[in-house]
Amino acid sequence: MYVCGVTVYDHCHIGHARNAIVFDAIYRYFLSRNYEVIYVKNFTDIDDKIIKKSMEEGISWREVAEKYTESYYEDMKSLNVLKPTYEPRATDHIEDMIKMIEILLRKKNAYIVDGNVYFSVESFPAYGELSKRSPEDMLAGARVDVDERKRNPLDFALWKSSKEGEPSWDSPFGRGRPGWHIECSAMSTKYLGVPFDIHGGGRDLVFPHHENEKAQSEAAFGERFVNYWVHHGFVNFEKEKMSKSLGNILLIKEFLKEHDPEVLRLFFLSTHYRSPIEYNEKSIRDSEEALRRLYYTVLRSKGLEKKEPFSYEPYEEALTCEARFFEAMEDDFNTPVAISVLFELSRSINRLMDEGDESAHPYINHARETLLRLSSIMGLLGKDPYIFEREEKMRRLAKMGLSLEYVESKIRERASAREVKDYERADRIRKELLEKGIVLMDTKDGTAWRVR
């Protein structure tokens, strides 16, 4: 599996997060089914945007690429995204790109103009097959290089001759740097050969990037490039595609200041990867509440382990849910249905807990372990539920201008008042906290609390 990665010239936004989370879920699913997976995701570390950023920040293009590559890794770690098998950088594979360009020149699929090398679209009759666009639509949608010397306006650059002050490399065509499209063809085939199974990316890459990749790769190697193309839909913000050019982006780092990382994962996986998704605060709040419910189920059922030795017995509903989960994932990675099965299993666990039948405890344990195992394929419920609950309370209190220390000190103060039978003062503290949105619940194990 090869997935087009980021161009490292800025911090990642949540559009990048959808790409990372979608393909992470697909990767996790294959691993859970015992497939042997080679997963490659690249970095574009030389590009016009990187060069422009280096001028803006007054540092070298290499420093820009390194800075934002590290930022990307921080975000992926926060989102609990598994590392791919290989993460090649474009600048480490210049020789591979040059070799591929030489093949295309020998086969007359490419031509040289003053040190620039262009792919000849007319030399590849199947051009447009992937995007299913007419020549007129392709011309309108292409990122066309303004160059009168091109034989066809749709012809695209494989190699760009060097400009003063820009990074460049030696090649048989003269000093220069690779075009964008040749990078992915050279790196994917180096690690995976041809054909390979899955090539992924956002829907915006279908044309021209993936169309051009397909054309140059199949022209060079004379056989099918990819067996399956997998494209995820856009992230829309206020009904517009989220993009840096529109200025309507939300950085991953900014999102994570306010929310648990698994909220974003649940939000994205609750919509089929092919569909566009509308980002708004209500949807995020709904995902936040849904995630809390799942963790509450785990927390509540794990409480049984404190009362009795662990015992386990297969529970029919859990086995049925597991079968339906895998059936959904086999259907073009239908994560919304798979997620709905997790909530169905969660409700079954809570129903058994509510019934209070001690003979059902082994079934509850099996159902909970099934819930955790299936959730891990989605990258969910990865935290200790007690830690999640504490972090979530701290996050919600912070939004209210309160702290965990404040609430816990008030609970201790109330407990002291009750010990000396000062119930008026204890009730006053309860009311004070309730007015701030903190609900106290007295149990035989002490005082529990939640944020309303």
Secondary structure, 3 states (H helix, E strand, C coil): CEECCCECCCCCEHHHHHHHHHHHHHHHHHHHCCCCCCCEECEECCCHHHHHHHHHHCCCHHHHHHHHHHHHHHHHHHCCCCCCCECCEHHHHHHHHHHHHHHHHHCCCEEEECCEEEECHHHCCCCCCCCCCCHHHHHHHCCCCCCCCCCCCCCEEEEEECCCCCCCECCCCCCEEECHHHHHHHHHHHHHCCCEEEEEEEHHHHHHHHHHHHHHHHHHHCCCCEEEEEEECCEEECCEECCCCCCCCCEHHHHHHHCCHHHHHHHHHCCCCCCCEEECHHHHHHHHHHHHHHHHHHHHHHCHHHHCCCCCCCCHHHHHHHHHHHHHHHCCCCHHHHHHHHHHHHHHHHHHHHHCCHHHHHHHHHHHHHHHHHHHHCCCCCCCHHHHHHHHHHHHHHHCCCCHHHHHHHHHHHHHHHHCCCHHHHHHHHHHHHHCCEEEEEECCEEEEEEC
